[in-house]
Amino acid sequence: MIETLRCECEAAGCEHELRESNLMLVMETPGGTRRAYECDCGAVTVTVTK
């Protein structure tokens, strides 16, 4: 079982942990919850959870 789940920036060379302060958009769909995070480096990472 996963004990700790982290959200990190996926830009090349950037491994910053994305926090709630980086959260820009939350969207609920039948397929799950989509969250868009903008890192300080300018990259956007999207996560999907069910």
PDB file as gemmi writes it, atoms N, CA and C in Angstrom:
CRYST1    1.000    1.000    1.000  90.00  90.00  90.00 P 1                      
ATOM      1  N   MET A   1       0.836  -1.173   0.000  1.00  0.00           N  
ATOM      2  CA  MET A   1       0.000   0.000   0.000  1.00  0.00           C  
ATOM      3  C   MET A   1       0.887   1.245   0.000  1.00  0.00           C  
ATOM      4  N   ILE A   2       0.449   2.279  -0.685  1.00  0.00           N  
ATOM      5  CA  ILE A   2       1.194   3.527  -0.740  1.00  0.00           C  
ATOM      6  C   ILE A   2       0.968   4.299   0.556  1.00  0.00           C  
ATOM      7  N   GLU A   3       2.058   4.594   1.263  1.00  0.00           N  
ATOM      8  CA  GLU A   3       1.935   5.321   2.516  1.00  0.00           C  
ATOM      9  C   GLU A   3       2.034   6.826   2.301  1.00  0.00           C  
ATOM     10  N   THR A   4       2.883   7.235   1.362  1.00  0.00           N  
ATOM     11  CA  THR A   4       3.067   8.656   1.089  1.00  0.00           C  
ATOM     12  C   THR A   4       3.025   8.874  -0.411  1.00  0.00           C  
ATOM     13  N   LEU A   5       2.197   9.780  -0.835  1.00  0.00           N  
ATOM     14  CA  LEU A   5       2.073  10.105  -2.251  1.00  0.00           C  
ATOM     15  C   LEU A   5       2.451  11.562  -2.429  1.00  0.00           C  
ATOM     16  N   ARG A   6       3.402  11.824  -3.338  1.00  0.00           N  
ATOM     17  CA  ARG A   6       3.861  13.184  -3.576  1.00  0.00           C  
ATOM     18  C   ARG A   6       3.573  13.591  -5.004  1.00  0.00           C  
ATOM     19  N   CYS A   7       3.323  14.862  -5.192  1.00  0.00           N  
ATOM     20  CA  CYS A   7       3.102  15.418  -6.519  1.00  0.00           C  
ATOM     21  C   CYS A   7       4.322  16.286  -6.838  1.00  0.00           C  
ATOM     22  N   GLU A   8       5.072  15.911  -7.885  1.00  0.00           N  
ATOM     23  CA  GLU A   8       6.263  16.650  -8.270  1.00  0.00           C  
ATOM     24  C   GLU A   8       6.134  17.179  -9.687  1.00  0.00           C  
ATOM     25  N   CYS A   9       6.826  18.275  -9.954  1.00  0.00           N  
ATOM     26  CA  CYS A   9       6.871  18.855 -11.288  1.00  0.00           C  
ATOM     27  C   CYS A   9       7.517  17.853 -12.239  1.00  0.00           C  
ATOM     28  N   GLU A  10       6.976  17.739 -13.440  1.00  0.00           N  
ATOM     29  CA  GLU A  10       7.490  16.776 -14.411  1.00  0.00           C  
ATOM     30  C   GLU A  10       8.357  17.417 -15.487  1.00  0.00           C  
ATOM     31  N   ALA A  11       8.689  18.707 -15.346  1.00  0.00           N  
ATOM     32  CA  ALA A  11       9.546  19.378 -16.326  1.00  0.00           C  
ATOM     33  C   ALA A  11      10.962  18.812 -16.243  1.00  0.00           C  
ATOM     34  N   ALA A  12      11.635  18.767 -17.387  1.00  0.00           N  
ATOM     35  CA  ALA A  12      13.008  18.258 -17.441  1.00  0.00           C  
ATOM     36  C   ALA A  12      13.902  19.066 -16.498  1.00  0.00           C  
ATOM     37  N   GLY A  13      14.587  18.363 -15.610  1.00  0.00           N  
ATOM     38  CA  GLY A  13      15.516  19.005 -14.687  1.00  0.00           C  
ATOM     39  C   GLY A  13      14.885  19.643 -13.470  1.00  0.00           C  
ATOM     40  N   CYS A  14      13.576  19.601 -13.361  1.00  0.00           N  
ATOM     41  CA  CYS A  14      12.880  20.205 -12.220  1.00  0.00           C  
ATOM     42  C   CYS A  14      12.202  19.095 -11.428  1.00  0.00           C  
ATOM     43  N   GLU A  15      12.446  19.054 -10.147  1.00  0.00           N  
ATOM     44  CA  GLU A  15      11.807  18.050  -9.302  1.00  0.00           C  
ATOM     45  C   GLU A  15      11.162  18.696  -8.081  1.00  0.00           C  
ATOM     46  N   HIS A  16      10.666  19.932  -8.243  1.00  0.00           N  
ATOM     47  CA  HIS A  16      10.021  20.615  -7.131  1.00  0.00           C  
ATOM     48  C   HIS A  16       8.735  19.897  -6.734  1.00  0.00           C  
ATOM     49  N   GLU A  17       8.501  19.811  -5.440  1.00  0.00           N  
ATOM     50  CA  GLU A  17       7.245  19.251  -4.940  1.00  0.00           C  
ATOM     51  C   GLU A  17       6.148  20.288  -5.145  1.00  0.00           C  
ATOM     52  N   LEU A  18       5.042  19.866  -5.718  1.00  0.00           N  
ATOM     53  CA  LEU A  18       3.915  20.764  -5.963  1.00  0.00           C  
ATOM     54  C   LEU A  18       2.985  20.730  -4.754  1.00  0.00           C  
ATOM     55  N   ARG A  19       2.652  21.903  -4.265  1.00  0.00           N  
ATOM     56  CA  ARG A  19       1.834  22.034  -3.061  1.00  0.00           C  
ATOM     57  C   ARG A  19       0.511  22.712  -3.405  1.00  0.00           C  
ATOM     58  N   GLU A  20      -0.343  22.841  -2.413  1.00  0.00           N  
ATOM     59  CA  GLU A  20      -1.643  23.483  -2.628  1.00  0.00           C  
ATOM     60  C   GLU A  20      -1.471  24.911  -3.147  1.00  0.00           C  
ATOM     61  N   SER A  21      -0.379  25.575  -2.771  1.00  0.00           N  
ATOM     62  CA  SER A  21      -0.153  26.940  -3.241  1.00  0.00           C  
ATOM     63  C   SER A  21       0.117  26.993  -4.744  1.00  0.00           C  
ATOM     64  N   ASN A  22       0.491  25.838  -5.347  1.00  0.00           N  
ATOM     65  CA  ASN A  22       0.719  25.748  -6.793  1.00  0.00           C  
ATOM     66  C   ASN A  22      -0.544  25.350  -7.557  1.00  0.00           C  
ATOM     67  N   LEU A  23      -1.604  24.973  -6.843  1.00  0.00           N  
ATOM     68  CA  LEU A  23      -2.835  24.495  -7.459  1.00  0.00           C  
ATOM     69  C   LEU A  23      -3.557  25.639  -8.163  1.00  0.00           C  
ATOM     70  N   MET A  24      -3.834  25.464  -9.456  1.00  0.00           N  
ATOM     71  CA  MET A  24      -4.464  26.520 -10.238  1.00  0.00           C  
ATOM     72  C   MET A  24      -5.896  26.182 -10.650  1.00  0.00           C  
ATOM     73  N   LEU A  25      -6.225  24.888 -10.797  1.00  0.00           N  
ATOM     74  CA  LEU A  25      -7.528  24.506 -11.316  1.00  0.00           C  
ATOM     75  C   LEU A  25      -7.895  23.109 -10.828  1.00  0.00           C  
ATOM     76  N   VAL A  26      -9.158  22.931 -10.423  1.00  0.00           N  
ATOM     77  CA  VAL A  26      -9.686  21.615 -10.054  1.00  0.00           C  
ATOM     78  C   VAL A  26     -10.947  21.406 -10.874  1.00  0.00           C  
ATOM     79  N   MET A  27     -11.050  20.238 -11.511  1.00  0.00           N  
ATOM     80  CA  MET A  27     -12.208  19.942 -12.349  1.00  0.00           C  
ATOM     81  C   MET A  27     -12.697  18.525 -12.048  1.00  0.00           C  
ATOM     82  N   GLU A  28     -13.977  18.400 -11.714  1.00  0.00           N  
ATOM     83  CA  GLU A  28     -14.602  17.103 -11.449  1.00  0.00           C  
ATOM     84  C   GLU A  28     -15.269  16.607 -12.725  1.00  0.00           C  
ATOM     85  N   THR A  29     -14.977  15.372 -13.123  1.00  0.00           N  
ATOM     86  CA  THR A  29     -15.616  14.754 -14.281  1.00  0.00           C  
ATOM     87  C   THR A  29     -16.028  13.340 -13.898  1.00  0.00           C  
ATOM     88  N   PRO A  30     -16.826  12.663 -14.709  1.00  0.00           N  
ATOM     89  CA  PRO A  30     -17.182  11.277 -14.406  1.00  0.00           C  
ATOM     90  C   PRO A  30     -15.947  10.364 -14.330  1.00  0.00           C  
ATOM     91  N   GLY A  31     -14.870  10.752 -14.998  1.00  0.00           N  
ATOM     92  CA  GLY A  31     -13.645   9.954 -14.996  1.00  0.00           C  
ATOM     93  C   GLY A  31     -12.735  10.204 -13.810  1.00  0.00           C  
ATOM     94  N   GLY A  32     -13.043  11.192 -12.993  1.00  0.00           N  
ATOM     95  CA  GLY A  32     -12.222  11.479 -11.822  1.00  0.00           C  
ATOM     96  C   GLY A  32     -11.992  12.968 -11.643  1.00  0.00           C  
ATOM     97  N   THR A  33     -11.137  13.286 -10.709  1.00  0.00           N  
ATOM     98  CA  THR A  33     -10.805  14.671 -10.403  1.00  0.00           C  
ATOM     99  C   THR A  33      -9.503  15.038 -11.081  1.00  0.00           C  
ATOM    100  N   ARG A  34      -9.512  16.127 -11.832  1.00  0.00           N  
ATOM    101  CA  ARG A  34      -8.304  16.623 -12.490  1.00  0.00           C  
ATOM    102  C   ARG A  34      -7.838  17.858 -11.741  1.00  0.00           C  
ATOM    103  N   ARG A  35      -6.543  17.908 -11.452  1.00  0.00           N  
ATOM    104  CA  ARG A  35      -5.946  19.063 -10.785  1.00  0.00           C  
ATOM    105  C   ARG A  35      -4.776  19.546 -11.621  1.00  0.00           C  
ATOM    106  N   ALA A  36      -4.737  20.848 -11.882  1.00  0.00           N  
ATOM    107  CA  ALA A  36      -3.633  21.439 -12.638  1.00  0.00           C  
ATOM    108  C   ALA A  36      -2.795  22.289 -11.684  1.00  0.00           C  
ATOM    109  N   TYR A  37      -1.489  21.999 -11.656  1.00  0.00           N  
ATOM    110  CA  TYR A  37      -0.546  22.712 -10.809  1.00  0.00           C  
ATOM    111  C   TYR A  37       0.444  23.460 -11.695  1.00  0.00           C  
ATOM    112  N   GLU A  38       0.750  24.711 -11.335  1.00  0.00           N  
ATOM    113  CA  GLU A  38       1.777  25.466 -12.054  1.00  0.00           C  
ATOM    114  C   GLU A  38       2.985  25.610 -11.144  1.00  0.00           C  
ATOM    115  N   CYS A  39       4.116  25.077 -11.595  1.00  0.00           N  
ATOM    116  CA  CYS A  39       5.356  25.121 -10.834  1.00  0.00           C  
ATOM    117  C   CYS A  39       5.990  26.505 -10.957  1.00  0.00           C  
ATOM    118  N   ASP A  40       6.877  26.828 -10.039  1.00  0.00           N  
ATOM    119  CA  ASP A  40       7.615  28.088 -10.104  1.00  0.00           C  
ATOM    120  C   ASP A  40       8.462  28.177 -11.371  1.00  0.00           C  
ATOM    121  N   CYS A  41       8.819  27.030 -11.972  1.00  0.00           N  
ATOM    122  CA  CYS A  41       9.607  27.028 -13.207  1.00  0.00           C  
ATOM    123  C   CYS A  41       8.746  27.352 -14.429  1.00  0.00           C  
ATOM    124  N   GLY A  42       7.408  27.395 -14.253  1.00  0.00           N  
ATOM    125  CA  GLY A  42       6.501  27.727 -15.347  1.00  0.00           C  
ATOM    126  C   GLY A  42       5.806  26.530 -15.975  1.00  0.00           C  
ATOM    127  N   ALA A  43       6.245  25.315 -15.650  1.00  0.00           N  
ATOM    128  CA  ALA A  43       5.615  24.108 -16.203  1.00  0.00           C  
ATOM    129  C   ALA A  43       4.283  23.824 -15.502  1.00  0.00           C  
ATOM    130  N   VAL A  44       3.384  23.190 -16.224  1.00  0.00           N  
ATOM    131  CA  VAL A  44       2.086  22.798 -15.680  1.00  0.00           C  
ATOM    132  C   VAL A  44       2.027  21.276 -15.617  1.00  0.00           C  
ATOM    133  N   THR A  45       1.616  20.749 -14.463  1.00  0.00           N  
ATOM    134  CA  THR A  45       1.459  19.310 -14.262  1.00  0.00           C  
ATOM    135  C   THR A  45      -0.005  19.041 -13.946  1.00  0.00           C  
ATOM    136  N   VAL A  46      -0.599  18.050 -14.608  1.00  0.00           N  
ATOM    137  CA  VAL A  46      -1.993  17.686 -14.380  1.00  0.00           C  
ATOM    138  C   VAL A  46      -2.036  16.304 -13.745  1.00  0.00           C  
ATOM    139  N   THR A  47      -2.813  16.173 -12.668  1.00  0.00           N  
ATOM    140  CA  THR A  47      -3.001  14.877 -12.020  1.00  0.00           C  
ATOM    141  C   THR A  47      -4.455  14.460 -12.171  1.00  0.00           C  
ATOM    142  N   VAL A  48      -4.689  13.150 -12.154  1.00  0.00           N  
ATOM    143  CA  VAL A  48      -6.045  12.598 -12.248  1.00  0.00           C  
ATOM    144  C   VAL A  48      -6.207  11.569 -11.144  1.00  0.00           C  
ATOM    145  N   THR A  49      -7.264  11.712 -10.362  1.00  0.00           N  
ATOM    146  CA  THR A  49      -7.588  10.712  -9.338  1.00  0.00           C  
ATOM    147  C   THR A  49      -9.037  10.305  -9.478  1.00  0.00           C  
ATOM    148  N   LYS A  50      -9.334   9.093  -9.099  1.00  0.00           N  
ATOM    149  CA  LYS A  50     -10.715   8.607  -9.146  1.00  0.00           C  
ATOM    150  C   LYS A  50     -11.284   8.575  -7.768  1.00  0.00           C  
TER     151      LYS A  50                                                      
END                                                                             
